[in-house]
Amino acid sequence: MTSQSHPHAADALSPATLVVAAGRPERTQGAPVNPPVILSSTFVSQGVPGAGEPLYGRMDAATWHPFEETLGTLEGSVHPALVYASGMAAIAAALSLVPPGGRLVLPRHAYQVTLGYAQDLRDRLGIDVTLVDIADTDAVVTAVREPRAASMLWIETPTNPMLEVADLPVLVEAAHAAGALVGVDNTFATPLVQRPFEHGADVVVHSVTKYLAGHTDVVLGAALADDDDLHARLHAYRTLHGSIAGPFEVWLALRGLRTLALRVERAQANAAELARRLAEHPAVAEVRHPSLPADPGHERAARLMDGFGAILGLRPHGGPDAADALVAALRLWVPATSLGGVESTLERRRRFATESLTVPEDLLRMSVGIEDVEDLWRDLAQALDSL
Ligand SMILES: *Cc1c(COP(=O)(O)O)cnc(C)c1O
């Protein structure tokens, strides 16, 4: 059994301690230090089941709880997080809060599958989808009001892959004034760097696949809500759709989460150093990272976030062919989609026909890992010099 303490009981501990200490079994003589993986689809039960009694694996699983409690505490939510089969399953649950015929406002550079899902909602449920530049605060504030009030404002900040930074508190206030819910995809920042509930967000989602699990061996998602009714609706969606996580995945994600603070600290330091060096390299046309003083997102990120994240945008001189040649010339950096693992990966986003056409064709999205920064730089420098 894990500790059932209210998340706020642990408020005094810093996030770097919480990732290590939260979600542990009770300290009784002979108890394991790590929670167990329970492999059972059903549980002994007869008569009318009591509230919270283990019953059936699609409804609830004790192996989820330590991770759910830990992530809930890290995000500062009054409820534990809810785990889902993937980040997209969590996003589908969150977007189910938009009623048929409602209006959804979302970043034009949101995660591409989120954009694809919004289109699906438009086609199937008549949801009116409006895309905005999330960094253009005036445009977003207008879009949540006109031509009619939005049902939900969806926010990613920084965006994937363009790294635009939103003015979160201002957007949340404007959306609430218009009667809209606010959902935030906090995958890029992690709760160590940004806690959207502190700015009034209603729903927070994660692709746990990325930084939270962190080792490129798990596909998993999570959604959180402070409001009792919203939390109950997210929970019901998971049970009704069966979009549940496997016990091993959640156990691995908790194991990965134990080192989140160290990984994020190192990856962010590496990213900022590489951004600085790349910006000075003659083969580079543009680098995007909010740590750079000249980056359009720098001021906001410095004000609203506890760090600048570890994703870089890079555009070499020479167009998409040069970008592809750069990827091919790398030996340590892994060419692969996805992000947030211990290893550094990169890809040219427009290699996907589904990527937004406003993402430049030569843009490389780089997920900076926790390797030695000098090794990462040497590999990049030799590849850039070869162009
Ligand atoms: C990867 C990603 C998702 C989707 O998560 P999956 O776990 O792959 O389903 C959603 N949002 C962002 C920002 C992502 O990077």
The ligand as an SDF file (V2000), in Angstrom:
LIG
                    3D

 15 15  0  0  0  0  0  0  0  0999 V2000
    4.9630   13.3370  -27.8980 C   0  0  0  0  0  0  0  0  0  0  0  0
    4.0310   14.4320  -27.5290 C   0  0  0  0  0  0  0  0  0  0  0  0
    2.6570   14.1820  -27.3790 C   0  0  0  0  0  0  0  0  0  0  0  0
    2.0520   12.8260  -27.6290 C   0  0  0  0  0  0  0  0  0  0  0  0
    2.4010   11.9090  -26.6430 O   0  0  0  0  0  0  0  0  0  0  0  0
    2.4800   10.3040  -26.9190 P   0  0  0  0  0  0  0  0  0  0  0  0
    2.9290    9.7730  -25.5980 O   0  0  0  0  0  0  0  0  0  0  0  0
    3.4510   10.1120  -28.0370 O   0  0  0  0  0  0  0  0  0  0  0  0
    1.1040    9.8800  -27.2890 O   0  0  0  0  0  0  0  0  0  0  0  0
    1.8640   15.2340  -27.0110 C   0  0  0  0  0  0  0  0  0  0  0  0
    2.3680   16.4840  -26.8050 N   0  0  0  0  0  0  0  0  0  0  0  0
    3.6670   16.7500  -26.9380 C   0  0  0  0  0  0  0  0  0  0  0  0
    4.1650   18.1410  -26.6920 C   0  0  0  0  0  0  0  0  0  0  0  0
    4.5460   15.7480  -27.3060 C   0  0  0  0  0  0  0  0  0  0  0  0
    5.8520   16.0320  -27.4630 O   0  0  0  0  0  0  0  0  0  0  0  0
  1  2  1  0
  2  3  1  0
  2 14  2  0
  3  4  1  0
  3 10  2  0
  4  5  1  0
  5  6  1  0
  6  7  2  0
  6  8  1  0
  6  9  1  0
 10 11  1  0
 11 12  2  0
 12 13  1  0
 12 14  1  0
 14 15  1  0
M  END
$$$$
